[in-house]
Amino acid sequence: MILELVVPGRGSFVSSASPSYQGHRYPVEIIAHAVWLYLRFPLSFREVEELMLERGVIVSYETVRRWCLKFGQAYANALRRRRPRPGDKWHLDEVFIKINGELKYLWRAVDADGTVLDILVQNRRDTAATRRFFRTLLKKTCSVPRVVVTDKLRSYGAAHHEVMPSVEHRSHQGLNNRVENSHQPTRQRERAMKGFRPADGAQRFLAAFSGISPHFRPHRHRMTAPGYRAEMTVRFAIWEQITGVADLSATA
């Protein structure tokens, strides 16, 4: 069954089919809840196993890991498809992350509302790496910004002239606080996980994490308590739809 939901403030109907759970002996609600716990909060797989046990669900941490690998990115993609078109002002930044003791670079782009547009783990931050990130970003968003804001890393300017010369480029350290603040949940998660492991595993986890975690992090400091609860009710309803839990409620 395909359900539709009007999301207040988003202005349109959105619909999508839920992932297939064929061959899984656990109900959809348990799988979706375990994935939500792991990708929403700084928990280990063993801590998710313990929380599920407290609820009377016996599931191993290895099973939770497999669920996150299989369904995490699918859930994140479904949430991204339901977002409004990104704003025309993009903020880009890169930070160091340590993977297996080696320094890598985590590239991130957000729009003016702080919505994460894309992330990419790379070995370098030279012009070739910047060019690759620009092209990946344009492909993922299927849109071109009016302005890109970066720090003073020179490779941004060189790649900008090659990939999107018609777009205004603002290079200033103090203008990029929005994307730098967006790195904070990743840093929190990195500390909880005691660092990331292989580079491809870090990319896979962060791609799902950056798609799911922000969905449950509205700008609470700008909301009243009733407004926040109403917004979270809508967001949980969207989560139930993209995971397929709402299908079960509709047919019950």
N, C-alpha and C positions, 0 to 999 in steps of 0.2 A: 504494500500500500504506500502511496506517496501522499504525504500530508502537506498542507500549506499553512503558514502562519504569518499574520501581519505583525510586523515588529514596529512598535511605536517609534517615530522619529527616523525611520529608515525609508518610509515612503513607498514601499512596493511589496508585492507578494514574492515570496521566495520558496522554492521547493527543491527537494533532492531525495534520492533514494538512499535508504540506510545501507550500511555495509552488510555483506553476507556473513552469517555466523554458522553456516552449514558445517557440520562435523564437530562442533564444540558442545561438550556435555554440560557446560555451565550456562545458566540463563543470561540473556543479554544484559539485564540490570546489573549483574555481578561483574561481568566483564567491563562494562562501561564505567562502573563505579571504581573499580580497581585502577583503570587507566586514568580516570579523573584524579584520584588521590595522588598517584605518582607524578603526573605532569602538572598538577596545580600547586602542590605543596612540596617543600624540600625534604622528601622522604626517601629512604632506601627501599629496595624491593622487600627486604626482610621486615621493615617497619610496616609496609602496606600489608604484608602477610599477617602481621600481628593485629593490625586494625580490623582486617577482615575476620580473623578468628574471634575477636571480641564481639563481632556481630553474628557469630555462629556459622561462619563460612570457612570451611577447611580448604585452603588452596595454597600451594607452595609458592615461594618467591620466584622460582624459575618459571612457573606458569604465568605469573604476573609479568615477568620480563618478556615472555613470548607474546603476551597480549599487547604490551606497549609497543613492541616492534611491529606487530601486524596491524594494529588498529590506530596507533597514535597518529601517524601521518595522515591516514584516511580521515580521521576526525578533524585534524587541523586543516586539511584541504577543504573539507565541507564547511567549516566555519569561515574560512577566507572567502569562499564563493558567496557567502551571505553578507559580506561586508559591503558598505557603500563604496562607490568609486573613490580611490585615494585622492587627497587634496593635491593641488598643483604646486605645492612647496614641499620639497623633500629635504630631509636632513640626513647626511651620511657621516659615518664615523667608523673607525677601526680600533680595536683594543687587543692587547696581548692576552693570550690564554696559554696555559701550559698543558700539553698533551704528552703523556709518557715522558715527562721531564724535559720536553723540547718546547721552545717558544713558537707558537703559531699566531695567526691574526684572525680575529673574528670581525668580519665586516657586517655592518647593520645599516639599514635605511628605514626611517620612519617618516610619516607625513606630518603636517602641522598639528594634527590632533594627537600625535604620539602613537598612531597605529603602526605596528611593525609591518613593513612592506616585504622585506626579505632579509635573510642572513646568509653568510657564506664564510666557511672556514678555509683559509689559504695559508700557504707557507711564507709568502712574501707580501710586501705592501708597495711594490714598485709599480711602474706604469702598466705593465702587462696584467698584474693582478687587479689594478683599479679598472682597467678596460674590461676585463672579464666580469667584474662585479657589476659595472654599468650595464653591460649587455644582458646579463642574467636578470637584473632588476627590470629592465625594459620589457624583456620577454615575459617575466612572471606577472607583471602588473598590466601588460597590454596597454600602456598609456605613457605619455611623455609629460614631464613636469614643466611648469613655467619657470621655476627657480630651483636650483640645488644649492644647499648650504653645506660647506665642509670646513674642516680646520685648514691649517696652512701647509699641509703635506703637498709637496710639489707634484706628485704623481696624479693628484686629482685634476689639476689644471691641464696637464698633458693629455690625459685620457678624455677629459671633457671636450677638448678641441677635436678629438678624433671621432668620438661616439655621438655626442649631442651638442654640436657647435651652436645651434640656434637657441639653446637653453641658457638663461642667465645663470652665472656661477658667482656665488658670494663666498669668499674665503676669509673667515674671521674666527678666531678661537672662541670669542665670547658669544657668538651667535648660535653655537651648536649644543647648548645645554640640554635641549629636548632629547636628542639622541643619546647623549652621554648618560642622562637619567634612565634611559631605556635599558642601559646595560646592567643596572643594579640587580634586577631579579636573576639575571644570568650569573653574576658574581656570587649572589647568595646561594644559588644552586651549585656552582662550582665548589664552593667551600663545603657544602653539605656532602657532596660526592667525593671530596678529597681529590679533586682534579678529574679531568676527563681522560679517557683511555685512548683508543685509536682515533685518528683524525676522521675517518669515515663514520665511526660510531658517534663522535662528537657532533658532526654535521647532521646525522640522522636524528639524534636526540634533540638538538637545538632547533631544528626545523619544526619538529612536532611541538616542542615546548613553547617556542615563540608564537605558534599558531593557537595554542590552547590556553596557556596561562593568562595572556592579556585579556582573553574573553571574559575571565572572571575577576578582572582588576579594573573596574570602571574608575573614573576620577572621583573617588569617594569624597575627597576634601571639598569638592565643588557642589555636593549634593546635601539635601536634608536627609534625615534618617528615613522618613517614609519614601522619599524619592529614590534613595539607594535600594531599599527593599523591593520597590516596584521594578527597578531596573534589573536587579538580580533575579527576580521572578521570571522576567522575560528571557534573560540569558540562560537560566536553567531550562526553560521550555524549549529554547533553541537547541540546547545540548541534548535533550531527550529526543528531539526530532532527528538530529543528525546521527545519533547513535542507534536509533531504532527503538528506544524504550517507549516512545510515544505510540508507536504502532501497536504495542501490546496493550496499552491502556485503551486504545480506540476499539480494539477487537474483543476486549474483556467483557 
